[in-house]
Amino acid sequence: MRSVKLPVAVSVFPDELHQAPKSWAEQAYPNLVHYNRLPKGGHFAAWEQPELLVNEIRTGFRTLR
C-alpha cells in the first residue's frame, strides 16, 4: 500500500457512508496530524455542519502554521 506523506487531517462524520477508523488513517497517513470523530454531520458536511467543518480544518492544520 502506498502511503501519503503530506500532513493529513481526518474528520469522521457519523452519517458518512464510510467512516475511516483511526487505525486505518494512521496506517494510510503516516503524517496524520489530526483525527477526530464528530457528533453530527455526513457526506455533505460543508452544507450540513459548516461551523464544525471549519473548526476541524482550523484545528487540523493549526500546527502547520
N, CA, C and O atoms as a Maestro MAE file, in Angstrom:
{
 s_m_m2io_version
 :::
 2.0.0
}

f_m_ct {
 s_m_title
 :::
 protein
 m_atom[260] {
  # First column is atom index #
  i_m_mmod_type
  r_m_x_coord
  r_m_y_coord
  r_m_z_coord
  i_m_residue_number
  s_m_chain_name
  s_m_pdb_residue_name
  s_m_pdb_atom_name
  i_m_atomic_number
  :::
  1 25 0.845 -1.177 0.000 1 A "MET " " N  " 7
  2 3 0.000 0.000 0.000 1 A "MET " " CA " 6
  3 2 0.892 1.243 0.000 1 A "MET " " C  " 6
  4 15 1.828 1.346 0.793 1 A "MET " " O  " 8
  5 25 0.598 2.158 -0.874 2 A "ARG " " N  " 7
  6 3 1.321 3.427 -0.903 2 A "ARG " " CA " 6
  7 2 0.707 4.344 0.140 2 A "ARG " " C  " 6
  8 15 -0.508 4.360 0.342 2 A "ARG " " O  " 8
  9 25 1.547 5.086 0.779 3 A "SER " " N  " 7
  10 3 1.026 5.992 1.796 3 A "SER " " CA " 6
  11 2 1.284 7.441 1.397 3 A "SER " " C  " 6
  12 15 2.207 7.750 0.643 3 A "SER " " O  " 8
  13 25 0.452 8.298 1.919 4 A "VAL " " N  " 7
  14 3 0.545 9.721 1.654 4 A "VAL " " CA " 6
  15 2 1.488 10.324 2.687 4 A "VAL " " C  " 6
  16 15 1.286 10.149 3.888 4 A "VAL " " O  " 8
  17 25 2.494 11.017 2.239 5 A "LYS " " N  " 7
  18 3 3.487 11.575 3.147 5 A "LYS " " CA " 6
  19 2 3.194 13.024 3.558 5 A "LYS " " C  " 6
  20 15 3.829 13.544 4.475 5 A "LYS " " O  " 8
  21 25 2.260 13.662 2.903 6 A "LEU " " N  " 7
  22 3 1.867 15.028 3.250 6 A "LEU " " CA " 6
  23 2 1.121 15.028 4.582 6 A "LEU " " C  " 6
  24 15 0.553 14.004 4.961 6 A "LEU " " O  " 8
  25 25 1.109 16.149 5.298 7 A "PRO " " N  " 7
  26 3 0.298 16.238 6.515 7 A "PRO " " CA " 6
  27 2 -1.184 16.048 6.168 7 A "PRO " " C  " 6
  28 15 -1.688 16.630 5.207 7 A "PRO " " O  " 8
  29 25 -1.861 15.233 6.959 8 A "VAL " " N  " 7
  30 3 -3.261 14.903 6.688 8 A "VAL " " CA " 6
  31 2 -4.071 15.060 7.969 8 A "VAL " " C  " 6
  32 15 -3.615 14.690 9.051 8 A "VAL " " O  " 8
  33 25 -5.268 15.607 7.840 9 A "ALA " " N  " 7
  34 3 -6.230 15.685 8.933 9 A "ALA " " CA " 6
  35 2 -7.469 14.900 8.509 9 A "ALA " " C  " 6
  36 15 -7.943 15.044 7.382 9 A "ALA " " O  " 8
  37 25 -7.986 14.081 9.401 10 A "VAL " " N  " 7
  38 3 -9.173 13.273 9.103 10 A "VAL " " CA " 6
  39 2 -10.264 13.627 10.102 10 A "VAL " " C  " 6
  40 15 -10.056 13.575 11.314 10 A "VAL " " O  " 8
  41 25 -11.426 13.988 9.577 11 A "SER " " N  " 7
  42 3 -12.602 14.265 10.395 11 A "SER " " CA " 6
  43 2 -13.671 13.260 9.990 11 A "SER " " C  " 6
  44 15 -14.033 13.161 8.818 11 A "SER " " O  " 8
  45 25 -14.167 12.523 10.963 12 A "VAL " " N  " 7
  46 3 -15.143 11.472 10.692 12 A "VAL " " CA " 6
  47 2 -16.524 11.950 11.140 12 A "VAL " " C  " 6
  48 15 -16.758 12.198 12.323 12 A "VAL " " O  " 8
  49 25 -17.422 12.071 10.181 13 A "PHE " " N  " 7
  50 3 -18.789 12.480 10.472 13 A "PHE " " CA " 6
  51 2 -19.663 11.227 10.578 13 A "PHE " " C  " 6
  52 15 -19.545 10.332 9.740 13 A "PHE " " O  " 8
  53 25 -20.540 11.140 11.590 14 A "PRO " " N  " 7
  54 3 -21.276 9.902 11.859 14 A "PRO " " CA " 6
  55 2 -22.249 9.452 10.772 14 A "PRO " " C  " 6
  56 15 -22.556 8.263 10.687 14 A "PRO " " O  " 8
  57 25 -22.739 10.363 9.948 15 A "ASP " " N  " 7
  58 3 -23.692 9.977 8.902 15 A "ASP " " CA " 6
  59 2 -23.022 9.728 7.554 15 A "ASP " " C  " 6
  60 15 -23.708 9.565 6.545 15 A "ASP " " O  " 8
  61 25 -21.710 9.697 7.526 16 A "GLU " " N  " 7
  62 3 -20.957 9.382 6.308 16 A "GLU " " CA " 6
  63 2 -21.085 7.881 6.042 16 A "GLU " " C  " 6
  64 15 -21.147 7.087 6.981 16 A "GLU " " O  " 8
  65 25 -21.123 7.495 4.781 17 A "LEU " " N  " 7
  66 3 -21.253 6.074 4.448 17 A "LEU " " CA " 6
  67 2 -20.042 5.267 4.910 17 A "LEU " " C  " 6
  68 15 -20.192 4.172 5.453 17 A "LEU " " O  " 8
  69 25 -18.853 5.804 4.696 18 A "HIS " " N  " 7
  70 3 -17.639 5.124 5.145 18 A "HIS " " CA " 6
  71 2 -16.972 5.979 6.208 18 A "HIS " " C  " 6
  72 15 -16.611 7.127 5.951 18 A "HIS " " O  " 8
  73 25 -16.808 5.423 7.401 19 A "GLN " " N  " 7
  74 3 -16.173 6.136 8.490 19 A "GLN " " CA " 6
  75 2 -14.812 5.501 8.748 19 A "GLN " " C  " 6
  76 15 -14.728 4.411 9.312 19 A "GLN " " O  " 8
  77 25 -13.767 6.171 8.342 20 A "ALA " " N  " 7
  78 3 -12.416 5.638 8.458 20 A "ALA " " CA " 6
  79 2 -12.024 5.479 9.927 20 A "ALA " " C  " 6
  80 15 -12.022 6.453 10.679 20 A "ALA " " O  " 8
  81 25 -11.693 4.260 10.335 21 A "PRO " " N  " 7
  82 3 -11.217 4.073 11.710 21 A "PRO " " CA " 6
  83 2 -9.847 4.727 11.887 21 A "PRO " " C  " 6
  84 15 -9.090 4.868 10.927 21 A "PRO " " O  " 8
  85 25 -9.541 5.118 13.107 22 A "LYS " " N  " 7
  86 3 -8.266 5.781 13.363 22 A "LYS " " CA " 6
  87 2 -7.096 4.882 12.994 22 A "LYS " " C  " 6
  88 15 -6.092 5.358 12.464 22 A "LYS " " O  " 8
  89 25 -7.213 3.601 13.265 23 A "SER " " N  " 7
  90 3 -6.116 2.677 12.942 23 A "SER " " CA " 6
  91 2 -5.833 2.660 11.442 23 A "SER " " C  " 6
  92 15 -4.672 2.587 11.039 23 A "SER " " O  " 8
  93 25 -6.864 2.726 10.614 24 A "TRP " " N  " 7
  94 3 -6.671 2.764 9.162 24 A "TRP " " CA " 6
  95 2 -6.028 4.084 8.748 24 A "TRP " " C  " 6
  96 15 -5.105 4.103 7.934 24 A "TRP " " O  " 8
  97 25 -6.522 5.190 9.314 25 A "ALA " " N  " 7
  98 3 -5.976 6.504 8.973 25 A "ALA " " CA " 6
  99 2 -4.492 6.588 9.340 25 A "ALA " " C  " 6
  100 15 -3.692 7.127 8.575 25 A "ALA " " O  " 8
  101 25 -4.130 6.062 10.495 26 A "GLU " " N  " 7
  102 3 -2.731 6.078 10.917 26 A "GLU " " CA " 6
  103 2 -1.848 5.258 9.986 26 A "GLU " " C  " 6
  104 15 -0.703 5.626 9.720 26 A "GLU " " O  " 8
  105 25 -2.378 4.156 9.497 27 A "GLN " " N  " 7
  106 3 -1.611 3.319 8.573 27 A "GLN " " CA " 6
  107 2 -1.503 3.966 7.194 27 A "GLN " " C  " 6
  108 15 -0.441 3.932 6.572 27 A "GLN " " O  " 8
  109 25 -2.581 4.544 6.724 28 A "ALA " " N  " 7
  110 3 -2.599 5.140 5.387 28 A "ALA " " CA " 6
  111 2 -1.865 6.468 5.345 28 A "ALA " " C  " 6
  112 15 -1.290 6.836 4.321 28 A "ALA " " O  " 8
  113 25 -1.886 7.181 6.452 29 A "TYR " " N  " 7
  114 3 -1.301 8.518 6.501 29 A "TYR " " CA " 6
  115 2 -0.264 8.598 7.624 29 A "TYR " " C  " 6
  116 15 -0.606 8.955 8.751 29 A "TYR " " O  " 8
  117 25 0.979 8.274 7.335 30 A "PRO " " N  " 7
  118 3 1.999 8.294 8.392 30 A "PRO " " CA " 6
  119 2 2.223 9.669 9.003 30 A "PRO " " C  " 6
  120 15 2.760 9.776 10.105 30 A "PRO " " O  " 8
  121 25 1.816 10.729 8.296 31 A "ASN " " N  " 7
  122 3 1.941 12.080 8.836 31 A "ASN " " CA " 6
  123 2 0.551 12.614 9.210 31 A "ASN " " C  " 6
  124 15 0.189 13.737 8.861 31 A "ASN " " O  " 8
  125 25 -0.215 11.785 9.925 32 A "LEU " " N  " 7
  126 3 -1.553 12.172 10.378 32 A "LEU " " CA " 6
  127 2 -1.399 13.192 11.506 32 A "LEU " " C  " 6
  128 15 -0.898 12.861 12.581 32 A "LEU " " O  " 8
  129 25 -1.824 14.414 11.264 33 A "VAL " " N  " 7
  130 3 -1.659 15.477 12.251 33 A "VAL " " CA " 6
  131 2 -2.921 15.703 13.086 33 A "VAL " " C  " 6
  132 15 -2.872 16.377 14.115 33 A "VAL " " O  " 8
  133 25 -4.047 15.142 12.645 34 A "HIS " " N  " 7
  134 3 -5.309 15.342 13.370 34 A "HIS " " CA " 6
  135 2 -6.290 14.240 12.973 34 A "HIS " " C  " 6
  136 15 -6.419 13.901 11.797 34 A "HIS " " O  " 8
  137 25 -6.980 13.687 13.976 35 A "TYR " " N  " 7
  138 3 -8.054 12.724 13.740 35 A "TYR " " CA " 6
  139 2 -9.135 13.028 14.766 35 A "TYR " " C  " 6
  140 15 -8.851 13.175 15.954 35 A "TYR " " O  " 8
  141 25 -10.383 13.122 14.298 36 A "ASN " " N  " 7
  142 3 -11.482 13.416 15.216 36 A "ASN " " CA " 6
  143 2 -12.779 12.821 14.701 36 A "ASN " " C  " 6
  144 15 -13.043 12.811 13.499 36 A "ASN " " O  " 8
  145 25 -13.587 12.321 15.636 37 A "ARG " " N  " 7
  146 3 -14.935 11.862 15.331 37 A "ARG " " CA " 6
  147 2 -15.893 12.953 15.806 37 A "ARG " " C  " 6
  148 15 -15.830 13.402 16.951 37 A "ARG " " O  " 8
  149 25 -16.770 13.363 14.910 38 A "LEU " " N  " 7
  150 3 -17.685 14.458 15.226 38 A "LEU " " CA " 6
  151 2 -19.053 13.935 15.648 38 A "LEU " " C  " 6
  152 15 -19.404 12.799 15.328 38 A "LEU " " O  " 8
  153 25 -19.834 14.752 16.366 39 A "PRO " " N  " 7
  154 3 -21.128 14.288 16.876 39 A "PRO " " CA " 6
  155 2 -22.253 14.276 15.844 39 A "PRO " " C  " 6
  156 15 -23.246 13.570 16.017 39 A "PRO " " O  " 8
  157 25 -22.101 15.060 14.765 40 A "LYS " " N  " 7
  158 3 -23.182 15.092 13.766 40 A "LYS " " CA " 6
  159 2 -22.619 15.509 12.419 40 A "LYS " " C  " 6
  160 15 -21.532 16.078 12.322 40 A "LYS " " O  " 8
  161 25 -23.393 15.207 11.378 41 A "GLY " " N  " 7
  162 3 -22.976 15.561 10.018 41 A "GLY " " CA " 6
  163 2 -22.761 14.322 9.173 41 A "GLY " " C  " 6
  164 15 -22.740 13.199 9.678 41 A "GLY " " O  " 8
  165 25 -22.602 14.546 7.879 42 A "GLY " " N  " 7
  166 3 -22.432 13.429 6.963 42 A "GLY " " CA " 6
  167 2 -21.603 13.828 5.769 42 A "GLY " " C  " 6
  168 15 -20.712 14.670 5.871 42 A "GLY " " O  " 8
  169 25 -21.898 13.219 4.635 43 A "HIS " " N  " 7
  170 3 -21.118 13.394 3.418 43 A "HIS " " CA " 6
  171 2 -21.063 14.853 2.957 43 A "HIS " " C  " 6
  172 15 -20.058 15.289 2.396 43 A "HIS " " O  " 8
  173 25 -22.111 15.587 3.187 44 A "PHE " " N  " 7
  174 3 -22.167 16.986 2.766 44 A "PHE " " CA " 6
  175 2 -21.972 17.899 3.977 44 A "PHE " " C  " 6
  176 15 -22.781 18.793 4.226 44 A "PHE " " O  " 8
  177 25 -20.910 17.669 4.712 45 A "ALA " " N  " 7
  178 3 -20.652 18.389 5.957 45 A "ALA " " CA " 6
  179 2 -20.587 19.897 5.757 45 A "ALA " " C  " 6
  180 15 -21.007 20.652 6.633 45 A "ALA " " O  " 8
  181 25 -20.073 20.342 4.629 46 A "ALA " " N  " 7
  182 3 -19.968 21.783 4.380 46 A "ALA " " CA " 6
  183 2 -21.346 22.446 4.367 46 A "ALA " " C  " 6
  184 15 -21.473 23.613 4.739 46 A "ALA " " O  " 8
  185 25 -22.361 21.726 3.951 47 A "TRP " " N  " 7
  186 3 -23.725 22.266 3.950 47 A "TRP " " CA " 6
  187 2 -24.436 21.956 5.268 47 A "TRP " " C  " 6
  188 15 -25.177 22.783 5.800 47 A "TRP " " O  " 8
  189 25 -24.197 20.756 5.780 48 A "GLU " " N  " 7
  190 3 -24.916 20.295 6.965 48 A "GLU " " CA " 6
  191 2 -24.390 20.909 8.258 48 A "GLU " " C  " 6
  192 15 -25.168 21.330 9.114 48 A "GLU " " O  " 8
  193 25 -23.079 20.956 8.392 49 A "GLN " " N  " 7
  194 3 -22.440 21.411 9.629 49 A "GLN " " CA " 6
  195 2 -21.249 22.310 9.306 49 A "GLN " " C  " 6
  196 15 -20.113 21.963 9.632 49 A "GLN " " O  " 8
  197 25 -21.485 23.452 8.676 50 A "PRO " " N  " 7
  198 3 -20.363 24.282 8.237 50 A "PRO " " CA " 6
  199 2 -19.451 24.739 9.378 50 A "PRO " " C  " 6
  200 15 -18.234 24.792 9.205 50 A "PRO " " O  " 8
  201 25 -20.017 25.068 10.532 51 A "GLU " " N  " 7
  202 3 -19.173 25.515 11.645 51 A "GLU " " CA " 6
  203 2 -18.272 24.389 12.142 51 A "GLU " " C  " 6
  204 15 -17.094 24.614 12.419 51 A "GLU " " O  " 8
  205 25 -18.817 23.183 12.256 52 A "LEU " " N  " 7
  206 3 -17.998 22.041 12.675 52 A "LEU " " CA " 6
  207 2 -16.870 21.789 11.683 52 A "LEU " " C  " 6
  208 15 -15.729 21.547 12.076 52 A "LEU " " O  " 8
  209 25 -17.191 21.847 10.413 53 A "LEU " " N  " 7
  210 3 -16.183 21.593 9.385 53 A "LEU " " CA " 6
  211 2 -15.074 22.647 9.422 53 A "LEU " " C  " 6
  212 15 -13.893 22.304 9.362 53 A "LEU " " O  " 8
  213 25 -15.443 23.908 9.519 54 A "VAL " " N  " 7
  214 3 -14.445 24.978 9.572 54 A "VAL " " CA " 6
  215 2 -13.557 24.803 10.803 54 A "VAL " " C  " 6
  216 15 -12.339 24.957 10.714 54 A "VAL " " O  " 8
  217 25 -14.154 24.485 11.939 55 A "ASN " " N  " 7
  218 3 -13.360 24.272 13.150 55 A "ASN " " CA " 6
  219 2 -12.409 23.092 12.996 55 A "ASN " " C  " 6
  220 15 -11.280 23.138 13.485 55 A "ASN " " O  " 8
  221 25 -12.851 22.046 12.329 56 A "GLU " " N  " 7
  222 3 -11.987 20.888 12.099 56 A "GLU " " CA " 6
  223 2 -10.801 21.249 11.203 56 A "GLU " " C  " 6
  224 15 -9.667 20.853 11.474 56 A "GLU " " O  " 8
  225 25 -11.067 21.989 10.153 57 A "ILE " " N  " 7
  226 3 -9.983 22.392 9.244 57 A "ILE " " CA " 6
  227 2 -8.980 23.266 9.996 57 A "ILE " " C  " 6
  228 15 -7.769 23.080 9.872 57 A "ILE " " O  " 8
  229 25 -9.481 24.202 10.762 58 A "ARG " " N  " 7
  230 3 -8.585 25.077 11.527 58 A "ARG " " CA " 6
  231 2 -7.777 24.289 12.552 58 A "ARG " " C  " 6
  232 15 -6.565 24.473 12.663 58 A "ARG " " O  " 8
  233 25 -8.436 23.420 13.294 59 A "THR " " N  " 7
  234 3 -7.745 22.623 14.308 59 A "THR " " CA " 6
  235 2 -6.763 21.662 13.669 59 A "THR " " C  " 6
  236 15 -5.636 21.509 14.140 59 A "THR " " O  " 8
  237 25 -7.188 21.020 12.604 60 A "GLY " " N  " 7
  238 3 -6.356 20.025 11.952 60 A "GLY " " CA " 6
  239 2 -5.041 20.543 11.436 60 A "GLY " " C  " 6
  240 15 -4.029 19.842 11.473 60 A "GLY " " O  " 8
  241 25 -5.048 21.767 10.956 61 A "PHE " " N  " 7
  242 3 -3.839 22.295 10.340 61 A "PHE " " CA " 6
  243 2 -3.188 23.436 11.125 61 A "PHE " " C  " 6
  244 15 -2.268 24.095 10.639 61 A "PHE " " O  " 8
  245 25 -3.675 23.655 12.327 62 A "ARG " " N  " 7
  246 3 -3.114 24.717 13.173 62 A "ARG " " CA " 6
  247 2 -1.615 24.510 13.428 62 A "ARG " " C  " 6
  248 15 -0.856 25.479 13.460 62 A "ARG " " O  " 8
  249 25 -1.193 23.283 13.606 63 A "THR " " N  " 7
  250 3 0.221 23.003 13.895 63 A "THR " " CA " 6
  251 2 1.132 23.291 12.710 63 A "THR " " C  " 6
  252 15 2.351 23.351 12.872 63 A "THR " " O  " 8
  253 25 0.566 23.470 11.526 64 A "LEU " " N  " 7
  254 3 1.374 23.702 10.324 64 A "LEU " " CA " 6
  255 2 1.590 25.182 10.052 64 A "LEU " " C  " 6
  256 15 2.284 25.530 9.097 64 A "LEU " " O  " 8
  257 25 1.031 26.038 10.843 65 A "ARG " " N  " 7
  258 3 1.165 27.489 10.637 65 A "ARG " " CA " 6
  259 2 2.559 27.958 10.933 65 A "ARG " " C  " 6
  260 15 2.848 29.148 10.813 65 A "ARG " " O  " 8
  :::
 }
 m_bond[259] {
  # First column is bond index #
  i_m_from
  i_m_to
  i_m_order
  :::
  1 1 2 1
  2 2 3 1
  3 3 4 2
  4 3 5 1
  5 5 6 1
  6 6 7 1
  7 7 8 2
  8 7 9 1
  9 9 10 1
  10 10 11 1
  11 11 12 2
  12 11 13 1
  13 13 14 1
  14 14 15 1
  15 15 16 2
  16 15 17 1
  17 17 18 1
  18 18 19 1
  19 19 20 2
  20 19 21 1
  21 21 22 1
  22 22 23 1
  23 23 24 2
  24 23 25 1
  25 25 26 1
  26 26 27 1
  27 27 28 2
  28 27 29 1
  29 29 30 1
  30 30 31 1
  31 31 32 2
  32 31 33 1
  33 33 34 1
  34 34 35 1
  35 35 36 2
  36 35 37 1
  37 37 38 1
  38 38 39 1
  39 39 40 2
  40 39 41 1
  41 41 42 1
  42 42 43 1
  43 43 44 2
  44 43 45 1
  45 45 46 1
  46 46 47 1
  47 47 48 2
  48 47 49 1
  49 49 50 1
  50 50 51 1
  51 51 52 2
  52 51 53 1
  53 53 54 1
  54 54 55 1
  55 55 56 2
  56 55 57 1
  57 57 58 1
  58 58 59 1
  59 59 60 2
  60 59 61 1
  61 61 62 1
  62 62 63 1
  63 63 64 2
  64 63 65 1
  65 65 66 1
  66 66 67 1
  67 67 68 2
  68 67 69 1
  69 69 70 1
  70 70 71 1
  71 71 72 2
  72 71 73 1
  73 73 74 1
  74 74 75 1
  75 75 76 2
  76 75 77 1
  77 77 78 1
  78 78 79 1
  79 79 80 2
  80 79 81 1
  81 81 82 1
  82 82 83 1
  83 83 84 2
  84 83 85 1
  85 85 86 1
  86 86 87 1
  87 87 88 2
  88 87 89 1
  89 89 90 1
  90 90 91 1
  91 91 92 2
  92 91 93 1
  93 93 94 1
  94 94 95 1
  95 95 96 2
  96 95 97 1
  97 97 98 1
  98 98 99 1
  99 99 100 2
  100 99 101 1
  101 101 102 1
  102 102 103 1
  103 103 104 2
  104 103 105 1
  105 105 106 1
  106 106 107 1
  107 107 108 2
  108 107 109 1
  109 109 110 1
  110 110 111 1
  111 111 112 2
  112 111 113 1
  113 113 114 1
  114 114 115 1
  115 115 116 2
  116 115 117 1
  117 117 118 1
  118 118 119 1
  119 119 120 2
  120 119 121 1
  121 121 122 1
  122 122 123 1
  123 123 124 2
  124 123 125 1
  125 125 126 1
  126 126 127 1
  127 127 128 2
  128 127 129 1
  129 129 130 1
  130 130 131 1
  131 131 132 2
  132 131 133 1
  133 133 134 1
  134 134 135 1
  135 135 136 2
  136 135 137 1
  137 137 138 1
  138 138 139 1
  139 139 140 2
  140 139 141 1
  141 141 142 1
  142 142 143 1
  143 143 144 2
  144 143 145 1
  145 145 146 1
  146 146 147 1
  147 147 148 2
  148 147 149 1
  149 149 150 1
  150 150 151 1
  151 151 152 2
  152 151 153 1
  153 153 154 1
  154 154 155 1
  155 155 156 2
  156 155 157 1
  157 157 158 1
  158 158 159 1
  159 159 160 2
  160 159 161 1
  161 161 162 1
  162 162 163 1
  163 163 164 2
  164 163 165 1
  165 165 166 1
  166 166 167 1
  167 167 168 2
  168 167 169 1
  169 169 170 1
  170 170 171 1
  171 171 172 2
  172 171 173 1
  173 173 174 1
  174 174 175 1
  175 175 176 2
  176 175 177 1
  177 177 178 1
  178 178 179 1
  179 179 180 2
  180 179 181 1
  181 181 182 1
  182 182 183 1
  183 183 184 2
  184 183 185 1
  185 185 186 1
  186 186 187 1
  187 187 188 2
  188 187 189 1
  189 189 190 1
  190 190 191 1
  191 191 192 2
  192 191 193 1
  193 193 194 1
  194 194 195 1
  195 195 196 2
  196 195 197 1
  197 197 198 1
  198 198 199 1
  199 199 200 2
  200 199 201 1
  201 201 202 1
  202 202 203 1
  203 203 204 2
  204 203 205 1
  205 205 206 1
  206 206 207 1
  207 207 208 2
  208 207 209 1
  209 209 210 1
  210 210 211 1
  211 211 212 2
  212 211 213 1
  213 213 214 1
  214 214 215 1
  215 215 216 2
  216 215 217 1
  217 217 218 1
  218 218 219 1
  219 219 220 2
  220 219 221 1
  221 221 222 1
  222 222 223 1
  223 223 224 2
  224 223 225 1
  225 225 226 1
  226 226 227 1
  227 227 228 2
  228 227 229 1
  229 229 230 1
  230 230 231 1
  231 231 232 2
  232 231 233 1
  233 233 234 1
  234 234 235 1
  235 235 236 2
  236 235 237 1
  237 237 238 1
  238 238 239 1
  239 239 240 2
  240 239 241 1
  241 241 242 1
  242 242 243 1
  243 243 244 2
  244 243 245 1
  245 245 246 1
  246 246 247 1
  247 247 248 2
  248 247 249 1
  249 249 250 1
  250 250 251 1
  251 251 252 2
  252 251 253 1
  253 253 254 1
  254 254 255 1
  255 255 256 2
  256 255 257 1
  257 257 258 1
  258 258 259 1
  259 259 260 2
  :::
 }
}
